[in-house]
Amino acid sequence: MLVIRKEQNEALRNTMASAFEQKAMADLRKRFPRKTIRLSESELLGLVRRGSKRARSFHIETGYDIMRFLEHLVESGEDFGQSPETSWAKEILLNRTLSGRRKMDRILQHETFARR
Protein backbone atom coordinates (compact mmCIF):
# COMPACT_ATOMS: atom_id res chain seq x y z
CA MET A 1 0.00 0.00 0.00
CA LEU A 2 1.24 3.48 -0.90
CA VAL A 3 1.33 5.88 2.04
CA ILE A 4 1.74 9.61 1.49
CA ARG A 5 3.17 11.37 4.49
CA LYS A 6 1.87 14.73 5.65
CA GLU A 7 5.07 16.45 4.49
CA GLN A 8 4.79 14.91 1.02
CA ASN A 9 1.16 15.96 0.75
CA GLU A 10 2.04 19.51 1.76
CA ALA A 11 4.91 19.65 -0.74
CA LEU A 12 2.56 18.50 -3.51
CA ARG A 13 -0.05 21.10 -2.50
CA ASN A 14 2.61 23.85 -2.51
CA THR A 15 3.85 22.78 -5.95
CA MET A 16 0.31 22.86 -7.33
CA ALA A 17 -0.37 26.27 -5.77
CA SER A 18 2.85 27.65 -7.23
CA ALA A 19 1.98 26.30 -10.68
CA PHE A 20 -1.46 27.93 -10.48
CA GLU A 21 0.07 31.23 -9.40
CA GLN A 22 2.55 31.24 -12.29
CA LYS A 23 -0.16 30.39 -14.82
CA ALA A 24 -2.49 33.03 -13.37
CA MET A 25 0.24 35.68 -13.56
CA ALA A 26 1.01 34.81 -17.19
CA ASP A 27 -2.67 34.81 -18.13
CA LEU A 28 -3.31 38.15 -16.43
CA ARG A 29 -0.30 39.73 -18.13
CA LYS A 30 -1.47 38.43 -21.51
CA ARG A 31 -5.13 39.40 -21.07
CA PHE A 32 -4.57 42.76 -19.34
CA PRO A 33 -1.21 44.07 -20.56
CA ARG A 34 -2.02 47.73 -19.93
CA LYS A 35 -3.16 47.11 -16.37
CA THR A 36 -0.39 44.71 -15.39
CA ILE A 37 2.62 46.34 -17.06
CA ARG A 38 3.13 48.66 -14.10
CA LEU A 39 3.18 45.72 -11.65
CA SER A 40 6.43 43.97 -10.76
CA GLU A 41 6.46 40.18 -10.59
CA SER A 42 6.26 40.27 -6.80
CA GLU A 43 3.39 42.78 -6.86
CA LEU A 44 1.42 40.68 -9.33
CA LEU A 45 2.15 37.53 -7.32
CA GLY A 46 0.86 39.31 -4.22
CA LEU A 47 -2.32 40.27 -6.04
CA VAL A 48 -2.81 36.66 -7.20
CA ARG A 49 -2.27 35.31 -3.69
CA ARG A 50 -4.52 37.87 -2.00
CA GLY A 51 -7.16 37.48 -4.68
CA SER A 52 -7.10 33.69 -4.51
CA LYS A 53 -7.49 33.80 -0.74
CA ARG A 54 -10.34 36.29 -1.03
CA ALA A 55 -12.06 34.17 -3.71
CA ARG A 56 -11.90 31.13 -1.43
CA SER A 57 -13.44 33.19 1.38
CA PHE A 58 -16.51 33.49 -0.90
CA HIS A 59 -16.42 29.71 -1.52
CA ILE A 60 -15.06 30.19 -5.03
CA GLU A 61 -12.86 27.11 -5.16
CA THR A 62 -11.98 25.93 -8.67
CA GLY A 63 -8.99 27.26 -10.57
CA TYR A 64 -11.27 28.37 -13.41
CA ASP A 65 -13.51 30.41 -11.12
CA ILE A 66 -10.64 31.81 -9.06
CA MET A 67 -9.08 32.96 -12.33
CA ARG A 68 -12.32 34.71 -13.30
CA PHE A 69 -12.37 36.41 -9.90
CA LEU A 70 -8.75 37.53 -10.37
CA GLU A 71 -9.66 39.01 -13.75
CA HIS A 72 -12.29 41.17 -12.03
CA LEU A 73 -9.71 42.34 -9.50
CA VAL A 74 -7.37 43.42 -12.27
CA GLU A 75 -10.15 45.06 -14.26
CA SER A 76 -12.00 46.76 -11.40
CA GLY A 77 -9.44 46.94 -8.60
CA GLU A 78 -8.71 44.84 -5.55
CA ASP A 79 -11.72 46.37 -3.84
CA PHE A 80 -14.03 44.59 -6.32
CA GLY A 81 -17.35 44.05 -4.56
CA GLN A 82 -16.54 46.68 -1.93
CA SER A 83 -16.17 49.90 -3.88
CA PRO A 84 -19.25 51.99 -4.70
CA GLU A 85 -18.82 51.12 -8.40
CA THR A 86 -18.84 47.36 -7.76
CA SER A 87 -20.97 47.12 -4.61
CA TRP A 88 -23.61 45.28 -6.67
CA ALA A 89 -21.26 42.25 -6.67
CA LYS A 90 -21.16 42.05 -2.87
CA GLU A 91 -24.65 40.53 -2.64
CA ILE A 92 -23.70 37.87 -5.18
CA LEU A 93 -20.38 37.06 -3.52
CA LEU A 94 -21.94 36.73 -0.07
CA ASN A 95 -24.88 34.58 -1.23
CA ARG A 96 -24.34 31.24 0.53
CA THR A 97 -26.94 29.46 -1.61
CA LEU A 98 -24.86 29.91 -4.78
CA SER A 99 -21.86 27.80 -5.72
CA GLY A 100 -18.65 29.54 -6.67
CA ARG A 101 -19.37 28.81 -10.34
CA ARG A 102 -22.87 30.32 -10.11
CA LYS A 103 -21.50 33.40 -8.35
CA MET A 104 -19.02 34.03 -11.12
CA ASP A 105 -21.66 33.32 -13.78
CA ARG A 106 -24.03 35.85 -12.18
CA ILE A 107 -21.30 38.47 -12.02
CA LEU A 108 -20.58 37.92 -15.72
CA GLN A 109 -24.29 38.12 -16.53
CA HIS A 110 -24.64 41.38 -14.61
CA GLU A 111 -21.68 42.94 -16.40
CA THR A 112 -22.89 41.72 -19.80
CA PHE A 113 -26.33 43.28 -19.35
CA ALA A 114 -25.01 46.44 -17.66
CA ARG A 115 -22.90 47.21 -20.75
CA ARG A 116 -25.91 47.18 -23.07
Sequence and secondary structure as in RCSB ss.txt:
>XXXX:A:sequence
MLVIRKEQNEALRNTMASAFEQKAMADLRKRFPRKTIRLSESELLGLVRRGSKRARSFHIETGYDIMRFLEHLVE
SGEDFGQSPETSWAKEILLNRTLSGRRKMDRILQHETFARR
>XXXX:A:secstr
     HHHHHHHHHHHHHHHHHHHHHHHHHH HHHHTTS HHHHHHHHHHHHHHHHHTT  SHHHHHHHHHHHHH
H TTTTTSGGGTHHHHHHH TTS HHHHHHHHHHHHHHHT 
